[in-house]
Every structure is written in structure tokens, then in C-alpha cells.
Amino acid sequence: MKSKVIILDTTLRDGEQALQASLSAKEKLRIALSLEKCGIDIIEAGFPISSPGDFKSVQAISRKIKNSKICSLARCLEKDIDIAGQAISASNNSRIHIFLATSTLHITSKLRKNFDEIIEMAIFSVKKALRYTNDVQFSCEDASRTTIDNLCRIVEKLIKSGVKTINIPDTVGYTIPNEICSIINQLFERVPNIHKAVISVHCHDDLGMAVGNSISAIQSGARQIEGTINGIGERAGNTALEEIIMAIKVREDILKVSTNIVHKEIYRTSKIVSQICNMPIPSNKAIVGSNAFAHSSGIHQDGVLKNRQNYEIMDPSSIGLKDVKLNLTSRSGRAAVKYYMDEMGYKKNDYNIDDLYAAFLKLADKKGQVFDYDLEALAFMNQQQEESDYFLLKFFSVQSISNGLSTASVKLLCGNKTYTESATTRNGPVDAIYQAINRITHFPIVLQKFQLVAKGRGKDALGQVDILVEYNNRKFHGIGLATDIIESSAQAMINILNIIWKLQQINKKLRK
């Protein structure tokens, strides 16, 4: 029978320490609810003594969350422990997490104490915390740089005093996998009452070893892993929980452990944390990055289309991601081009794959990334003639008042006719100019994503606007570039309108 690994999420505590601005109580509760839905065993909701706002957040989460255990952090100080206990008093399923440095470096240079005093402080604090809850966790801060003799000594005494979970943090991300294996193994060999507590690890990623160290700890007997969603946290971050969770699932043949996680909630939870924390997920991020299940190489694309297991070790749907993503670039092969044409409903007799692929490669070299609608245009339009755009922005004017109304006027060339329209909105100048454009074109477009990136520095820097819209159940990408971000926003939308118009002309020709 596989043993369970407990997952403790510290996104709301350690993860928040990496953010430029603190999260509101409402934002923290939304993340906590998402973590609960994902099946997280323990949510470390915050450090209540740190601020009144953090206290209220932990308190609110304790009242609302029912299925996950709520954990409250405290130093080995009486006031800390009292506040931590009060914050979680509304929960029937709670834990107090106490921490104290145990390495010689921290004890001498930071705490100015000796090891006997550290043990005394730790045991006193545990007894204090047990007045609030029967579940107390103790973290030996900087454990990975603590001498093994001292570590074994304090762990034995802590367990004897009533601690149920002993956490061995790699506080500064200094350890490598075989070292953490040795630490955990020696604890199991040398601490006589070790079987009375769960051994946990909390690894940081300063050397990029957090996930590897956590996996090594599991193999040595640790049964609780602490980390954060997307690996956010102090300095280089924490163990990325989505990576640990999926490593356990995919390599259960080796690890022989399991978790209580609802795996199909992983992707959604990752996105929620990224959005609320304003921490973009790198495209190459394992498990949840936009490229994690994307393929650009023609060889890989062909292999995936024949059997996904050729180049994917997990099913994207297992984390709640449904789409197959084959990036159309100059590295793509005929198989990917044909796949997208098939997805759009075209049969092989409708177009010439050789001609289409040759035209595709030329466009891919010029454009970088090609989309399905580009293929449609390449397949059915005469590529010998460069068609001019149907829509052209001739003039625009915008007036906007903070916390008030924004008004935009646009003059748009549509073929050989010019139209002028205006719109007023409370959603800002970009929305106003989009509404004015829509009053002219009457395309039922739904804006799904808007991203602004500065190109260059100073007053002459260009603002590149990338937008994603939905039109008739299809997604279209548009890019605009200008020193004025309102103009670049308008150009991005005009870019999409011209794509849609050209596709309409293609469909008209095909129907004839």
C-alpha cells in the first residue's frame, strides 16, 4: 500500500513575501478557496503577528475553509503564539507552526545564544502552543546547515514535548539532493522517537534544487512537503508544488507514494495565483508554463500527432488543460500544417499541401509564429499579390478623466469609404476607442486578453500591444506598435479586423 505525502501550501505566507505589494484579505481568501478545491492538505494562511491585516486574513480563512487544515505561523515568542492561536480559533482543524534557528551560524550571529538556550526556548514555545491546538509543527530554521548531532538532539526533545510534525528547512537553498537524503536518513537512524512525528521538508530554490531536494527527502522517508503554487517565494522561490505533485503522480512506480490532490485543479489554481499575485508564469515553467505541452519541432509534432506518449510524459488533461498546442513556426513540419487544416474542417483535396507548406515556411520566416487563420489565407488566396488592408486607421482622438468618462473618436478607411464614429465609456480610453471602432465595423468581437510591453526605454520607447479576441468561436491574435499606447491598442484591433475581413472574402470565394 502506498503511503500518503501531506502537502502543506505556504503560498499565502512564504509566497507572499516575494510580492511587491501585500495581498488583500479578499484576495487571500480567493486563493485559499482555490487551494482547498485543489485538495491541499494544509494551508499556511499567514504570519498573524506581522500585521493586523495578516491577522484578519488568517482569521477569515479559518472561518471559511472547512476541508483543509489551517496553519498559523509564529516565532518562539509568547506574543507571537498567542496571536497565532487567536487567529485560528474559529477553525476546528488547525495547526500552529513555530520556527527557531538551529544552525551555529544563526544562533551565534543572529540570536546571540547557545544551543541549550535554543532547546529551552523551543520546548517552552511548544507547550505554549499546545494550549491552543493539539497539532503543533516545529521548524528548525536553517536545518540543512545545522550539525547533525545538534539536529538529532533538538528533534528528539521536540517530539517528546508533543510536536507532531518536525520540519527540516533548507532555508537558504544551499543543500543538494544527496545531502538532504543523508540528513533525513540520519534522523530516522539516530532519533529513537522519530516514528512519533511526521518529517517535513521546506526547500528553497537558490541553486535550483528545491524540487529535487524535496523528492530526495520523500525517498528517505519525509512524508510532508512544503512549497508554493508556481514556486513563488523569498529570493529564488520555494519548491513548486505543482511539480512535486505531478512528479509523485507520474513516477509513482519509483516513489511509491501518493497525495490527496485533485490533479485536474492544478492548472486553474496556478492561473489564479499568477493573476492575483501579479506574478507571470514563465513560458518554459514545468507543468503549468504555456510551453509545457507545446511542440514546435516538426519531428516532435509528427510524433505527438501519432501518439502523444512519444513526446509527452503526462496527459495535459490530467492537470485540467485540454488544448493540444502545436506552435506553427519555421521548425514545424507538414504534419502540423495538415493537423490545423483538418481542425478547421478542410479536406486534403481542398488545397495543395506542397504549395501551402512552401508558402507557410516563407511566412513563418517573416512573421515568427503563424496561426490557423494564416494557413487559411495562404491556402486560398493568391500569394503572388500582396493584398492591401481593408481597414486603415486615419485619425483618432481620445479624452479621458481619472475615475470618470473616456470619449474616443475615430476615422476609419473601410475599402474606399471613410467612416467616423465616437464612443463614451467608464472603462478607460482603450475601451472607448474599441467601442468606436466596433460601431463602424459591427464585428461581434470579444476581447479576451490585453497585454502591453514596452519596447526600448525613455520617451521614445514603443508600446507593443498584444491582444487576443474571440470571433465566431475562433481566437485571433493582434499586435500594434506605436509610441502612443492608445494608437498601438487601436492598431492591434485593426490588425485583427483585417484578418477577419480577408477570411470572409475567402469564404465567399469558396462558396461560389
Summary of the structure (lengths in Angstrom):
residues: 512
radius of gyration: 28.4
end to end distance: 65.8
largest distance: 90.0
contacts: 1762
relative contact order: 0.07
helix: 46%
strand: 23%
